[in-house]
Amino acid sequence: MMRFWKMVLTLFFLPLALSYRAAGVILGKDRARRLFYDAIVAGSARVLAWNIPTLKNGQPFSVFSDRFARVLSRMPFETIRVTIRTADTFQINITRCQFVEVFALLGMPELTPALCQGDVTFCDKFQPLIRFERFHTLAAGDGFCDHTYYFRNDRET
């Protein structure tokens, strides 16, 4: 099943990879990398925002964590485990990320951290009541990604 999803993601990202290579020839590799990196960060954050609406004042944190868990359940190309789920904390560990594998396969592993930065931008831009922490990423060569989302209480805002 993972092979199928890797093929789907490869076909999905193939136009991006071809555009990136062409931009590298036309604009230069560094300029193309910066341009595509920024676009991937913004796009990744936006996709998360489309799927996980902004938590509003007065809503319990479970509105966010429940929605996030539903989104994760629709990602068959990742190996994800919820490690903490409390009234104010939601943590997941990712031990297999097809995005990391597909970006490497398509010859653009230097852009993979942009997807990771998208998580940070998502919280900064679209989730003012959520604080995000991550210390490990597969893209950086770690054995897992650790995503932790905290509900900001009055002392943190």
WORAPE-V601376 format. One record per residue. N is the residue number from 0. RES is the residue in three letters. OMEGA is omega as a letter, one per 40 degrees, with the letter a starting at -180 (NA if undefined). D_CENTER is the distance of its C-alpha to the mean C-alpha in Angstrom with 2 decimals. Layout:
n->N res->RES omega->OMEGA d_center->D_CENTER
n->N res->RES omega->OMEGA d_center->D_CENTER
This chain:
n->0 res->MET omega->i d_center->21.31
n->1 res->MET omega->i d_center->18.45
n->2 res->ARG omega->i d_center->20.43
n->3 res->PHE omega->a d_center->20.56
n->4 res->TRP omega->i d_center->16.82
n->5 res->LYS omega->i d_center->16.53
n->6 res->MET omega->i d_center->19.29
n->7 res->VAL omega->a d_center->17.74
n->8 res->LEU omega->i d_center->14.48
n->9 res->THR omega->i d_center->16.84
n->10 res->LEU omega->i d_center->18.99
n->11 res->PHE omega->a d_center->16.26
n->12 res->PHE omega->i d_center->15.03
n->13 res->LEU omega->i d_center->18.65
n->14 res->PRO omega->i d_center->19.65
n->15 res->LEU omega->a d_center->16.88
n->16 res->ALA omega->i d_center->18.13
n->17 res->LEU omega->i d_center->21.69
n->18 res->SER omega->i d_center->21.21
n->19 res->TYR omega->i d_center->19.62
n->20 res->ARG omega->i d_center->22.65
n->21 res->ALA omega->i d_center->25.06
n->22 res->ALA omega->i d_center->23.74
n->23 res->GLY omega->i d_center->24.16
n->24 res->VAL omega->a d_center->27.75
n->25 res->ILE omega->a d_center->28.51
n->26 res->LEU omega->a d_center->26.78
n->27 res->GLY omega->a d_center->26.58
n->28 res->LYS omega->a d_center->23.73
n->29 res->ASP omega->a d_center->22.76
n->30 res->ARG omega->i d_center->22.82
n->31 res->ALA omega->i d_center->20.90
n->32 res->ARG omega->i d_center->18.15
n->33 res->ARG omega->a d_center->17.94
n->34 res->LEU omega->a d_center->18.10
n->35 res->PHE omega->i d_center->15.44
n->36 res->TYR omega->a d_center->13.06
n->37 res->ASP omega->i d_center->13.56
n->38 res->ALA omega->i d_center->13.30
n->39 res->ILE omega->i d_center->9.93
n->40 res->VAL omega->a d_center->8.61
n->41 res->ALA omega->a d_center->10.66
n->42 res->GLY omega->i d_center->9.89
n->43 res->SER omega->i d_center->6.14
n->44 res->ALA omega->a d_center->7.32
n->45 res->ARG omega->i d_center->10.25
n->46 res->VAL omega->i d_center->9.04
n->47 res->LEU omega->a d_center->7.65
n->48 res->ALA omega->i d_center->11.02
n->49 res->TRP omega->a d_center->12.95
n->50 res->ASN omega->a d_center->12.12
n->51 res->ILE omega->a d_center->12.34
n->52 res->PRO omega->i d_center->15.31
n->53 res->THR omega->i d_center->16.15
n->54 res->LEU omega->a d_center->18.07
n->55 res->LYS omega->i d_center->21.61
n->56 res->ASN omega->i d_center->24.32
n->57 res->GLY omega->i d_center->26.31
n->58 res->GLN omega->i d_center->23.77
n->59 res->PRO omega->i d_center->23.17
n->60 res->PHE omega->a d_center->19.84
n->61 res->SER omega->i d_center->20.10
n->62 res->VAL omega->i d_center->19.39
n->63 res->PHE omega->a d_center->15.80
n->64 res->SER omega->i d_center->15.48
n->65 res->ASP omega->i d_center->17.34
n->66 res->ARG omega->i d_center->15.29
n->67 res->PHE omega->i d_center->11.99
n->68 res->ALA omega->i d_center->13.98
n->69 res->ARG omega->i d_center->15.20
n->70 res->VAL omega->i d_center->11.91
n->71 res->LEU omega->a d_center->11.10
n->72 res->SER omega->i d_center->14.67
n->73 res->ARG omega->a d_center->14.13
n->74 res->MET omega->a d_center->11.74
n->75 res->PRO omega->a d_center->14.63
n->76 res->PHE omega->i d_center->13.04
n->77 res->GLU omega->i d_center->11.28
n->78 res->THR omega->a d_center->13.48
n->79 res->ILE omega->i d_center->12.39
n->80 res->ARG omega->i d_center->14.97
n->81 res->VAL omega->a d_center->15.39
n->82 res->THR omega->i d_center->17.41
n->83 res->ILE omega->i d_center->18.38
n->84 res->ARG omega->a d_center->18.98
n->85 res->THR omega->a d_center->21.59
n->86 res->ALA omega->a d_center->22.78
n->87 res->ASP omega->a d_center->20.70
n->88 res->THR omega->i d_center->18.00
n->89 res->PHE omega->a d_center->15.17
n->90 res->GLN omega->i d_center->13.78
n->91 res->ILE omega->i d_center->12.01
n->92 res->ASN omega->i d_center->12.35
n->93 res->ILE omega->a d_center->10.74
n->94 res->THR omega->i d_center->13.57
n->95 res->ARG omega->a d_center->12.82
n->96 res->CYS omega->a d_center->9.89
n->97 res->GLN omega->i d_center->11.47
n->98 res->PHE omega->i d_center->9.17
n->99 res->VAL omega->a d_center->10.70
n->100 res->GLU omega->a d_center->13.97
n->101 res->VAL omega->i d_center->14.11
n->102 res->PHE omega->i d_center->13.39
n->103 res->ALA omega->i d_center->16.07
n->104 res->LEU omega->a d_center->18.31
n->105 res->LEU omega->i d_center->18.24
n->106 res->GLY omega->i d_center->19.20
n->107 res->MET omega->a d_center->16.37
n->108 res->PRO omega->i d_center->14.70
n->109 res->GLU omega->i d_center->14.99
n->110 res->LEU omega->a d_center->12.26
n->111 res->THR omega->i d_center->9.59
n->112 res->PRO omega->i d_center->9.05
n->113 res->ALA omega->i d_center->8.31
n->114 res->LEU omega->i d_center->4.85
n->115 res->CYS omega->i d_center->4.84
n->116 res->GLN omega->i d_center->7.02
n->117 res->GLY omega->i d_center->5.29
n->118 res->ASP omega->i d_center->4.63
n->119 res->VAL omega->a d_center->8.24
n->120 res->THR omega->i d_center->9.44
n->121 res->PHE omega->a d_center->8.60
n->122 res->CYS omega->a d_center->10.79
n->123 res->ASP omega->a d_center->13.20
n->124 res->LYS omega->a d_center->13.90
n->125 res->PHE omega->a d_center->13.67
n->126 res->GLN omega->a d_center->14.24
n->127 res->PRO omega->i d_center->17.31
n->128 res->LEU omega->a d_center->18.42
n->129 res->ILE omega->i d_center->15.39
n->130 res->ARG omega->a d_center->15.04
n->131 res->PHE omega->i d_center->11.95
n->132 res->GLU omega->i d_center->12.66
n->133 res->ARG omega->a d_center->11.34
n->134 res->PHE omega->a d_center->13.99
n->135 res->HIS omega->i d_center->12.95
n->136 res->THR omega->i d_center->10.49
n->137 res->LEU omega->a d_center->11.51
n->138 res->ALA omega->i d_center->11.02
n->139 res->ALA omega->i d_center->13.69
n->140 res->GLY omega->i d_center->15.86
n->141 res->ASP omega->a d_center->15.59
n->142 res->GLY omega->a d_center->16.34
n->143 res->PHE omega->i d_center->13.29
n->144 res->CYS omega->i d_center->10.18
n->145 res->ASP omega->i d_center->11.37
n->146 res->HIS omega->i d_center->9.54
n->147 res->THR omega->i d_center->12.46
n->148 res->TYR omega->a d_center->13.00
n->149 res->TYR omega->i d_center->16.61
n->150 res->PHE omega->i d_center->18.78
n->151 res->ARG omega->i d_center->20.55
n->152 res->ASN omega->a d_center->24.24
n->153 res->ASP omega->a d_center->27.02
n->154 res->ARG omega->a d_center->27.36
n->155 res->GLU omega->a d_center->23.86
n->156 res->THR omega->NA d_center->23.81
